[in-house]
Amino acid sequence: MVGVAAPTASRGALTKMTASTDEHVRTLAFAEIALGQIKALRQPAYPRNYEVWYAYATGYNPPLNQTINETLTRNGTLSTSDIDQIYETYLSPARLTARLDNVGGQIVDEIEQVMSMIDAAVGSATHYHESLAHATQSLGAAKDRDGLRSIVESLVLATRSMEEHNSRLEQSLKASRQEISQLQVNLEAVRNESLTDPLTSLANRKYFDQSLDKCIAQSIAASEPMALMLTDIDHFKAFNDTFGHLTGDQVLRLAALAVKQNPEIVPLIKKIIYMGGAIDVAGNTTKFAEFNWWFDPDAAQFVVRLPIPQVVVPLDVTDTVFLTKPIYDRIAHPAKPTAVTEVFRQLNGYGFSGTNGFENNPSYTQNIWDTLTLAYLIDPSYATQTVERYVDVVAKPGAADNGRSIGYTSQPAGAALQKMTVVKKFDNARFFELYVDLLTRPVPITLPAATN
């Protein structure tokens, strides 16, 4: 999309300087809040205390903030032990190890208690057995009614004692079973935390590796193909550089939350519309291949062969739609500048090199690639010419044509391909009216309703 330029030279220096200044102001504000809390509560300015209050100031760890607020409401202050507990629970790098050790130690204690109960039960059973054996011998030697009554009473007492012991054992084992069940829950919670990214609350790389190994094994065992779908947030580095890492972290959290809370959006794919490939023109990475599909041709090949309606916006059309100086000026220098138009100017004013761009070269032009895909999604009539092709991607690592996209006019021999819509021409003038309108609207921007 437009504006993704490498932060180099003068334009890059300007962007970095602005980002650095913004980050300085933002993080200094958090630092002042943290120090203010330490001063107000007259706490030592230890690094651990500062870290707790800095995390509180950012607001990016809601459970930590909730615990601090509840403690302050209840006690009016935070003691040293409160700070230590909060740090160990939410911030300490060793908290997972400590929790595992704690849960593991409790499980060992419960196992030892159960073993002691079993030993006691064995001893009680042995004693009862001896009592029965003694009664048997005594019955043979009994001479009168009183002797017989004494033997029976001793058996009754031994049986009652055994029943009471068994009852106590049953209660103890039941309590231990409940305790072990709770420990299993705690252990599973620790395990889940060890497999969760603390920033996004999604599964982390360790979980990904384990799941991938499992899926590969299942795929091999069942002799069935396996698909891996990856999600990427476009231009996230540029966003971080412009707005700061704390704001970038929050964007990651929101994106992760959307997928986590609404996983049903993933399988509900009615149509795939994407920029990629070079059908009837040369590539821009190799002689044959466009970058997106050249970068991972196996993935691209898998996707284009999916039985899902697809529209591809290739280099064939994106290389005919250029941002020019007059259009740039309408956005970068409007009558009523906004935060959006200012960011647009900073990102695009001096081109990818940082020295040659719209601000100092009237003849400068720039591709806008992916933006055409968004326009087509809003209204397919922006495409003035499309063709239907059976599209495939060459996936031959090391080959000269690796990543090449091919659009067949008829179904070729071999793998069954999907016929898809290939955009060849765009209504440039109408498209740029939409482009300028969207980027110069008052903030916040309201997008027009999408059409099918």
DRENROZA-696790 format. One record per residue (C-alpha): x, y, z; residue number from 1. Coordinates in steps of 0.25 Angstrom, whole numbers. Each point is the difference from the previous one (the first is absolute). Layout:
<nodes>
<node east="X" north="Y" up="Z" num="NUM"/>
...
</nodes>
This chain:
<nodes>
<node east="0" north="0" up="0" num="1"/>
<node east="4" north="14" up="-2" num="2"/>
<node east="9" north="6" up="11" num="3"/>
<node east="9" north="-12" up="3" num="4"/>
<node east="13" north="6" up="-2" num="5"/>
<node east="13" north="-4" up="6" num="6"/>
<node east="4" north="10" up="12" num="7"/>
<node east="13" north="4" up="-6" num="8"/>
<node east="7" north="13" up="-3" num="9"/>
<node east="-7" north="14" up="2" num="10"/>
<node east="-14" north="-5" up="-1" num="11"/>
<node east="3" north="-12" up="9" num="12"/>
<node east="8" north="9" up="10" num="13"/>
<node east="-13" north="9" up="1" num="14"/>
<node east="-9" north="-12" up="2" num="15"/>
<node east="10" north="-6" up="11" num="16"/>
<node east="2" north="13" up="6" num="17"/>
<node east="-15" north="2" up="1" num="18"/>
<node east="-2" north="-14" up="5" num="19"/>
<node east="11" north="1" up="10" num="20"/>
<node east="-6" north="14" up="6" num="21"/>
<node east="-14" north="-6" up="1" num="22"/>
<node east="6" north="-13" up="7" num="23"/>
<node east="8" north="9" up="9" num="24"/>
<node east="-12" north="8" up="4" num="25"/>
<node east="-9" north="-11" up="2" num="26"/>
<node east="9" north="-9" up="8" num="27"/>
<node east="5" north="12" up="8" num="28"/>
<node east="-15" north="2" up="4" num="29"/>
<node east="-1" north="-14" up="5" num="30"/>
<node east="13" north="1" up="8" num="31"/>
<node east="-5" north="13" up="6" num="32"/>
<node east="-13" north="-7" up="4" num="33"/>
<node east="8" north="-12" up="6" num="34"/>
<node east="9" north="9" up="8" num="35"/>
<node east="-12" north="8" up="5" num="36"/>
<node east="-6" north="-13" up="6" num="37"/>
<node east="13" north="-3" up="6" num="38"/>
<node east="1" north="14" up="7" num="39"/>
<node east="-15" north="0" up="4" num="40"/>
<node east="1" north="-13" up="7" num="41"/>
<node east="14" north="3" up="5" num="42"/>
<node east="6" north="-13" up="-5" num="43"/>
<node east="15" north="-3" up="-3" num="44"/>
<node east="3" north="3" up="-15" num="45"/>
<node east="5" north="-14" up="-2" num="46"/>
<node east="1" north="-5" up="-14" num="47"/>
<node east="-11" north="-10" up="3" num="48"/>
<node east="-9" north="10" up="6" num="49"/>
<node east="2" north="9" up="-12" num="50"/>
<node east="-3" north="-12" up="-10" num="51"/>
<node east="-13" north="-3" up="7" num="52"/>
<node east="-5" north="15" up="0" num="53"/>
<node east="5" north="2" up="-14" num="54"/>
<node east="-8" north="-12" up="-5" num="55"/>
<node east="-12" north="5" up="8" num="56"/>
<node east="2" north="14" up="-7" num="57"/>
<node east="-1" north="-6" up="-14" num="58"/>
<node east="-12" north="-8" up="3" num="59"/>
<node east="4" north="-11" up="-9" num="60"/>
<node east="-1" north="-11" up="11" num="61"/>
<node east="-15" north="1" up="5" num="62"/>
<node east="2" north="-11" up="10" num="63"/>
<node east="11" north="7" up="7" num="64"/>
<node east="-7" north="13" up="0" num="65"/>
<node east="-13" north="-7" up="6" num="66"/>
<node east="8" north="-6" up="11" num="67"/>
<node east="7" north="13" up="3" num="68"/>
<node east="-13" north="8" up="0" num="69"/>
<node east="-7" north="-10" up="9" num="70"/>
<node east="12" north="0" up="10" num="71"/>
<node east="0" north="15" up="0" num="72"/>
<node east="-15" north="0" up="3" num="73"/>
<node east="1" north="-10" up="11" num="74"/>
<node east="12" north="5" up="7" num="75"/>
<node east="3" north="14" up="-5" num="76"/>
<node east="14" north="-3" up="-4" num="77"/>
<node east="9" north="-11" up="-5" num="78"/>
<node east="10" north="-7" up="10" num="79"/>
<node east="13" north="-5" up="-4" num="80"/>
<node east="-5" north="-14" up="0" num="81"/>
<node east="-12" north="4" up="-9" num="82"/>
<node east="10" north="6" up="-10" num="83"/>
<node east="8" north="-13" up="1" num="84"/>
<node east="-12" north="-9" up="-2" num="85"/>
<node east="-5" north="8" up="-12" num="86"/>
<node east="14" north="0" up="-7" num="87"/>
<node east="1" north="-15" up="2" num="88"/>
<node east="-14" north="-2" up="-5" num="89"/>
<node east="0" north="9" up="-12" num="90"/>
<node east="14" north="4" up="-4" num="91"/>
<node east="11" north="-9" up="5" num="92"/>
<node east="7" north="-8" up="-11" num="93"/>
<node east="1" north="-12" up="9" num="94"/>
<node east="-15" north="0" up="4" num="95"/>
<node east="-3" north="-12" up="-9" num="96"/>
<node east="12" north="-8" up="6" num="97"/>
<node east="-4" north="4" up="14" num="98"/>
<node east="-15" north="-4" up="-2" num="99"/>
<node east="4" north="-13" up="-7" num="100"/>
<node east="10" north="-3" up="12" num="101"/>
<node east="-11" north="3" up="10" num="102"/>
<node east="-11" north="-8" up="-7" num="103"/>
<node east="10" north="-12" up="-2" num="104"/>
<node east="4" north="1" up="15" num="105"/>
<node east="-15" north="-1" up="4" num="106"/>
<node east="-2" north="-12" up="-9" num="107"/>
<node east="11" north="-7" up="7" num="108"/>
<node east="-5" north="3" up="14" num="109"/>
<node east="-14" north="-5" up="-4" num="110"/>
<node east="6" north="-13" up="-6" num="111"/>
<node east="8" north="-2" up="13" num="112"/>
<node east="-12" north="2" up="8" num="113"/>
<node east="-8" north="-10" up="-8" num="114"/>
<node east="12" north="-10" up="1" num="115"/>
<node east="-1" north="2" up="16" num="116"/>
<node east="-15" north="-2" up="-1" num="117"/>
<node east="3" north="-13" up="-8" num="118"/>
<node east="10" north="-5" up="10" num="119"/>
<node east="-9" north="3" up="12" num="120"/>
<node east="-11" north="-8" up="-7" num="121"/>
<node east="9" north="-11" up="-2" num="122"/>
<node east="4" north="0" up="15" num="123"/>
<node east="-14" north="1" up="4" num="124"/>
<node east="-4" north="-12" up="-9" num="125"/>
<node east="11" north="-8" up="5" num="126"/>
<node east="-4" north="3" up="15" num="127"/>
<node east="-14" north="-4" up="-4" num="128"/>
<node east="5" north="-13" up="-6" num="129"/>
<node east="7" north="-3" up="13" num="130"/>
<node east="-12" north="3" up="8" num="131"/>
<node east="-8" north="-10" up="-8" num="132"/>
<node east="11" north="-11" up="1" num="133"/>
<node east="0" north="2" up="15" num="134"/>
<node east="-15" north="-1" up="1" num="135"/>
<node east="0" north="-13" up="-8" num="136"/>
<node east="10" north="-6" up="9" num="137"/>
<node east="-7" north="5" up="13" num="138"/>
<node east="-14" north="-6" up="-5" num="139"/>
<node east="7" north="-14" up="0" num="140"/>
<node east="4" north="2" up="14" num="141"/>
<node east="-13" north="7" up="6" num="142"/>
<node east="-5" north="-8" up="12" num="143"/>
<node east="-13" north="7" up="3" num="144"/>
<node east="-10" north="11" up="-4" num="145"/>
<node east="8" north="12" up="6" num="146"/>
<node east="13" north="-4" up="-7" num="147"/>
<node east="-8" north="-1" up="-14" num="148"/>
<node east="-6" north="14" up="3" num="149"/>
<node east="13" north="6" up="3" num="150"/>
<node east="5" north="-5" up="-14" num="151"/>
<node east="-12" north="5" up="-7" num="152"/>
<node east="2" north="14" up="6" num="153"/>
<node east="14" north="0" up="-4" num="154"/>
<node east="-4" north="-3" up="-14" num="155"/>
<node east="-11" north="11" up="0" num="156"/>
<node east="10" north="10" up="6" num="157"/>
<node east="11" north="-4" up="-11" num="158"/>
<node east="-11" north="1" up="-11" num="159"/>
<node east="-5" north="14" up="5" num="160"/>
<node east="15" north="5" up="0" num="161"/>
<node east="2" north="-5" up="-14" num="162"/>
<node east="-13" north="7" up="-5" num="163"/>
<node east="4" north="13" up="7" num="164"/>
<node east="14" north="-1" up="-6" num="165"/>
<node east="-5" north="-3" up="-14" num="166"/>
<node east="-10" north="12" up="1" num="167"/>
<node east="11" north="10" up="4" num="168"/>
<node east="9" north="-6" up="-11" num="169"/>
<node east="-12" north="2" up="-10" num="170"/>
<node east="-2" north="14" up="4" num="171"/>
<node east="15" north="3" up="0" num="172"/>
<node east="2" north="-6" up="-14" num="173"/>
<node east="-12" north="8" up="-5" num="174"/>
<node east="6" north="13" up="5" num="175"/>
<node east="13" north="-4" up="-6" num="176"/>
<node east="-7" north="-3" up="-13" num="177"/>
<node east="-6" north="14" up="0" num="178"/>
<node east="13" north="6" up="3" num="179"/>
<node east="7" north="-7" up="-11" num="180"/>
<node east="-11" north="4" up="-10" num="181"/>
<node east="2" north="14" up="4" num="182"/>
<node east="15" north="-1" up="-1" num="183"/>
<node east="-2" north="-6" up="-14" num="184"/>
<node east="-9" north="13" up="-4" num="185"/>
<node east="11" north="9" up="6" num="186"/>
<node east="11" north="-8" up="-8" num="187"/>
<node east="-8" north="1" up="-13" num="188"/>
<node east="-2" north="15" up="3" num="189"/>
<node east="15" north="1" up="1" num="190"/>
<node east="2" north="-8" up="-12" num="191"/>
<node east="-9" north="9" up="-8" num="192"/>
<node east="7" north="12" up="5" num="193"/>
<node east="13" north="-6" up="-5" num="194"/>
<node east="-6" north="-2" up="-14" num="195"/>
<node east="-6" north="14" up="0" num="196"/>
<node east="6" north="13" up="-5" num="197"/>
<node east="-2" north="10" up="11" num="198"/>
<node east="-2" north="12" up="-10" num="199"/>
<node east="-11" north="-6" up="-9" num="200"/>
<node east="-5" north="-11" up="9" num="201"/>
<node east="0" north="-9" up="-12" num="202"/>
<node east="8" north="-13" up="-1" num="203"/>
<node east="15" north="3" up="0" num="204"/>
<node east="11" north="-6" up="-9" num="205"/>
<node east="2" north="-12" up="9" num="206"/>
<node east="-14" north="-4" up="-2" num="207"/>
<node east="0" north="3" up="-15" num="208"/>
<node east="12" north="-10" up="-1" num="209"/>
<node east="-6" north="-11" up="8" num="210"/>
<node east="-13" north="2" up="-8" num="211"/>
<node east="7" north="0" up="-13" num="212"/>
<node east="7" north="-13" up="3" num="213"/>
<node east="-13" north="-7" up="5" num="214"/>
<node east="-7" north="5" up="-13" num="215"/>
<node east="11" north="-5" up="-9" num="216"/>
<node east="0" north="-14" up="7" num="217"/>
<node east="-15" north="-1" up="-1" num="218"/>
<node east="1" north="4" up="-15" num="219"/>
<node east="11" north="-10" up="-3" num="220"/>
<node east="-8" north="-11" up="8" num="221"/>
<node east="-13" north="3" up="-8" num="222"/>
<node east="7" north="2" up="-13" num="223"/>
<node east="-8" north="13" up="-1" num="224"/>
<node east="5" north="14" up="-4" num="225"/>
<node east="2" north="11" up="10" num="226"/>
<node east="-2" north="15" up="-1" num="227"/>
<node east="7" north="11" up="8" num="228"/>
<node east="-6" north="14" up="0" num="229"/>
<node east="8" north="12" up="5" num="230"/>
<node east="-6" north="14" up="4" num="231"/>
<node east="9" north="12" up="-2" num="232"/>
<node east="-3" north="15" up="4" num="233"/>
<node east="5" north="8" up="-12" num="234"/>
<node east="11" north="10" up="3" num="235"/>
<node east="0" north="-2" up="15" num="236"/>
<node east="15" north="5" up="1" num="237"/>
<node east="-4" north="13" up="-7" num="238"/>
<node east="-11" north="1" up="10" num="239"/>
<node east="9" north="-2" up="12" num="240"/>
<node east="10" north="10" up="-5" num="241"/>
<node east="-10" north="10" up="-2" num="242"/>
<node east="-9" north="-1" up="12" num="243"/>
<node east="9" north="-8" up="10" num="244"/>
<node east="1" north="-14" up="5" num="245"/>
<node east="-10" north="1" up="11" num="246"/>
<node east="-10" north="5" up="-9" num="247"/>
<node east="4" north="-11" up="-10" num="248"/>
<node east="-1" north="-10" up="11" num="249"/>
<node east="-14" north="4" up="3" num="250"/>
<node east="-4" north="-2" up="-15" num="251"/>
<node east="6" north="-14" up="1" num="252"/>
<node east="-9" north="-3" up="12" num="253"/>
<node east="-13" north="6" up="-7" num="254"/>
<node east="3" north="-9" up="-13" num="255"/>
<node east="2" north="-12" up="8" num="256"/>
<node east="-12" north="3" up="9" num="257"/>
<node east="-8" north="1" up="-13" num="258"/>
<node east="4" north="-14" up="-5" num="259"/>
<node east="-1" north="-6" up="14" num="260"/>
<node east="-14" north="5" up="3" num="261"/>
<node east="-5" north="-3" up="-14" num="262"/>
<node east="7" north="-12" up="-5" num="263"/>
<node east="-12" north="-3" up="-9" num="264"/>
<node east="5" north="11" up="-10" num="265"/>
<node east="11" north="-9" up="-4" num="266"/>
<node east="-8" north="-11" up="-7" num="267"/>
<node east="-11" north="9" up="-6" num="268"/>
<node east="8" north="4" up="-12" num="269"/>
<node east="-9" north="2" up="-11" num="270"/>
<node east="10" north="6" up="-10" num="271"/>
<node east="15" north="3" up="0" num="272"/>
<node east="4" north="13" up="-6" num="273"/>
<node east="15" north="3" up="0" num="274"/>
<node east="11" north="7" up="-7" num="275"/>
<node east="11" north="-9" up="-6" num="276"/>
<node east="6" north="-7" up="-12" num="277"/>
<node east="3" north="5" up="-14" num="278"/>
<node east="-8" north="-7" up="-10" num="279"/>
<node east="3" north="6" up="-13" num="280"/>
<node east="11" north="9" up="4" num="281"/>
<node east="14" north="-2" up="5" num="282"/>
<node east="3" north="-1" up="15" num="283"/>
<node east="6" north="10" up="9" num="284"/>
<node east="9" north="-9" up="8" num="285"/>
<node east="5" north="-9" up="-11" num="286"/>
<node east="-3" north="0" up="-14" num="287"/>
<node east="-12" north="-9" up="2" num="288"/>
<node east="-5" north="2" up="14" num="289"/>
<node east="-7" north="11" up="8" num="290"/>
<node east="5" north="2" up="14" num="291"/>
<node east="-12" north="-5" up="8" num="292"/>
<node east="-1" north="-13" up="-7" num="293"/>
<node east="15" north="-2" up="-2" num="294"/>
<node east="2" north="1" up="15" num="295"/>
<node east="-8" north="-12" up="3" num="296"/>
<node east="-4" north="-7" up="-12" num="297"/>
<node east="-5" north="-13" up="7" num="298"/>
<node east="-10" north="8" up="8" num="299"/>
<node east="-4" north="8" up="-12" num="300"/>
<node east="-2" north="-13" up="-8" num="301"/>
<node east="-8" north="-6" up="11" num="302"/>
<node east="-9" north="12" up="1" num="303"/>
<node east="-3" north="2" up="-15" num="304"/>
<node east="-4" north="-15" up="-1" num="305"/>
<node east="-10" north="2" up="12" num="306"/>
<node east="-15" north="-2" up="-5" num="307"/>
<node east="-3" north="14" up="5" num="308"/>
<node east="-4" north="11" up="-10" num="309"/>
<node east="12" north="9" up="-2" num="310"/>
<node east="3" north="13" up="-6" num="311"/>
<node east="15" north="4" up="-2" num="312"/>
<node east="5" north="14" up="-2" num="313"/>
<node east="14" north="-3" up="-7" num="314"/>
<node east="11" north="9" up="-5" num="315"/>
<node east="-7" north="0" up="-13" num="316"/>
<node east="-9" north="11" up="6" num="317"/>
<node east="8" north="6" up="11" num="318"/>
<node east="11" north="4" up="-9" num="319"/>
<node east="-10" north="9" up="-8" num="320"/>
<node east="-5" north="8" up="13" num="321"/>
<node east="10" north="10" up="5" num="322"/>
<node east="-1" north="10" up="11" num="323"/>
<node east="4" north="13" up="-7" num="324"/>
<node east="4" north="14" up="6" num="325"/>
<node east="-13" north="7" up="-2" num="326"/>
<node east="-8" north="-11" up="7" num="327"/>
<node east="11" north="-1" up="11" num="328"/>
<node east="-2" north="15" up="2" num="329"/>
<node east="-15" north="-1" up="2" num="330"/>
<node east="3" north="-9" up="12" num="331"/>
<node east="13" north="5" up="6" num="332"/>
<node east="-4" north="14" up="-1" num="333"/>
<node east="-15" north="2" up="1" num="334"/>
<node east="-7" north="12" up="5" num="335"/>
<node east="-3" north="-7" up="13" num="336"/>
<node east="11" north="-9" up="4" num="337"/>
<node east="-2" north="-11" up="9" num="338"/>
<node east="8" north="-11" up="8" num="339"/>
<node east="-2" north="-9" up="-12" num="340"/>
<node east="5" north="10" up="-11" num="341"/>
<node east="12" north="3" up="9" num="342"/>
<node east="4" north="-14" up="1" num="343"/>
<node east="-2" north="-2" up="-15" num="344"/>
<node east="9" north="12" up="-3" num="345"/>
<node east="11" north="-5" up="10" num="346"/>
<node east="0" north="-14" up="-6" num="347"/>
<node east="-1" north="3" up="-15" num="348"/>
<node east="6" north="14" up="-1" num="349"/>
<node east="14" north="-4" up="-3" num="350"/>
<node east="-2" north="-14" up="-7" num="351"/>
<node east="6" north="-14" up="4" num="352"/>
<node east="14" north="6" up="-1" num="353"/>
<node east="-3" north="11" up="10" num="354"/>
<node east="6" north="10" up="-9" num="355"/>
<node east="-8" north="0" up="-13" num="356"/>
<node east="-15" north="1" up="1" num="357"/>
<node east="-12" north="9" up="-3" num="358"/>
<node east="5" north="11" up="9" num="359"/>
<node east="12" north="3" up="-8" num="360"/>
<node east="-3" north="-7" up="-14" num="361"/>
<node east="-12" north="4" up="-8" num="362"/>
<node east="1" north="-12" up="-9" num="363"/>
<node east="1" north="-10" up="11" num="364"/>
<node east="-10" north="-11" up="0" num="365"/>
<node east="-3" north="-12" up="9" num="366"/>
<node east="-7" north="-13" up="-1" num="367"/>
<node east="-12" north="-3" up="10" num="368"/>
<node east="-2" north="-15" up="-2" num="369"/>
<node east="-8" north="-5" up="11" num="370"/>
<node east="-9" north="12" up="1" num="371"/>
<node east="-7" north="-4" up="-13" num="372"/>
<node east="-4" north="-13" up="7" num="373"/>
<node east="-7" north="8" up="10" num="374"/>
<node east="-7" north="8" up="-10" num="375"/>
<node east="-5" north="-12" up="-8" num="376"/>
<node east="-5" north="-6" up="13" num="377"/>
<node east="-8" north="13" up="3" num="378"/>
<node east="-5" north="0" up="-15" num="379"/>
<node east="4" north="-10" up="-10" num="380"/>
<node east="-5" north="10" up="-11" num="381"/>
<node east="13" north="7" up="2" num="382"/>
<node east="6" north="-11" up="-9" num="383"/>
<node east="-3" north="4" up="-14" num="384"/>
<node east="6" north="-13" up="-6" num="385"/>
<node east="1" north="-14" up="6" num="386"/>
<node east="3" north="-14" up="-6" num="387"/>
<node east="-3" north="-14" up="5" num="388"/>
<node east="12" north="-8" up="1" num="389"/>
<node east="4" north="-14" up="6" num="390"/>
<node east="12" north="6" up="9" num="391"/>
<node east="11" north="-8" up="5" num="392"/>
<node east="13" north="3" up="7" num="393"/>
<node east="14" north="-7" up="-3" num="394"/>
<node east="6" north="-6" up="13" num="395"/>
<node east="13" north="-5" up="-4" num="396"/>
<node east="11" north="5" up="10" num="397"/>
<node east="13" north="3" up="-7" num="398"/>
<node east="-7" north="1" up="-14" num="399"/>
<node east="1" north="12" up="-8" num="400"/>
<node east="-15" north="1" up="-1" num="401"/>
<node east="-3" north="-3" up="15" num="402"/>
<node east="-11" north="9" up="4" num="403"/>
<node east="-5" north="3" up="-14" num="404"/>
<node east="-15" north="1" up="-2" num="405"/>
<node east="-7" north="-5" up="-12" num="406"/>
<node east="-14" north="3" up="-5" num="407"/>
<node east="-6" north="-11" up="-9" num="408"/>
<node east="-11" north="3" up="-9" num="409"/>
<node east="-5" north="-15" up="2" num="410"/>
<node east="2" north="-11" up="10" num="411"/>
<node east="14" north="-6" up="-2" num="412"/>
<node east="4" north="-14" up="2" num="413"/>
<node east="4" north="-4" up="14" num="414"/>
<node east="-5" north="7" up="13" num="415"/>
<node east="-14" north="5" up="-1" num="416"/>
<node east="0" north="15" up="1" num="417"/>
<node east="-10" north="10" up="4" num="418"/>
<node east="-5" north="10" up="-10" num="419"/>
<node east="1" north="14" up="6" num="420"/>
<node east="-2" north="14" up="-4" num="421"/>
<node east="13" north="8" up="-4" num="422"/>
<node east="-1" north="15" up="0" num="423"/>
<node east="7" north="6" up="-12" num="424"/>
<node east="-4" north="15" up="0" num="425"/>
<node east="-5" north="10" up="10" num="426"/>
<node east="-8" north="13" up="-1" num="427"/>
<node east="11" north="8" up="5" num="428"/>
<node east="-6" north="14" up="0" num="429"/>
<node east="-12" north="-6" up="8" num="430"/>
<node east="8" north="-8" up="9" num="431"/>
<node east="9" north="12" up="4" num="432"/>
<node east="-12" north="8" up="3" num="433"/>
<node east="-4" north="-10" up="11" num="434"/>
<node east="15" north="-1" up="4" num="435"/>
<node east="1" north="15" up="3" num="436"/>
<node east="-14" north="1" up="6" num="437"/>
<node east="3" north="-11" up="10" num="438"/>
<node east="14" north="5" up="4" num="439"/>
<node east="-5" north="15" up="2" num="440"/>
<node east="-13" north="-3" up="8" num="441"/>
<node east="-1" north="5" up="14" num="442"/>
<node east="5" north="-9" up="10" num="443"/>
<node east="-6" north="-10" up="4" num="444"/>
<node east="-2" north="-5" up="-14" num="445"/>
<node east="-13" north="-7" up="-4" num="446"/>
<node east="2" north="-10" up="-11" num="447"/>
<node east="-11" north="-1" up="-10" num="448"/>
<node east="-8" north="-13" up="0" num="449"/>
<node east="6" north="-12" up="-7" num="450"/>
<node east="-8" north="-5" up="-12" num="451"/>
<node east="0" north="-15" up="-4" num="452"/>
</nodes>
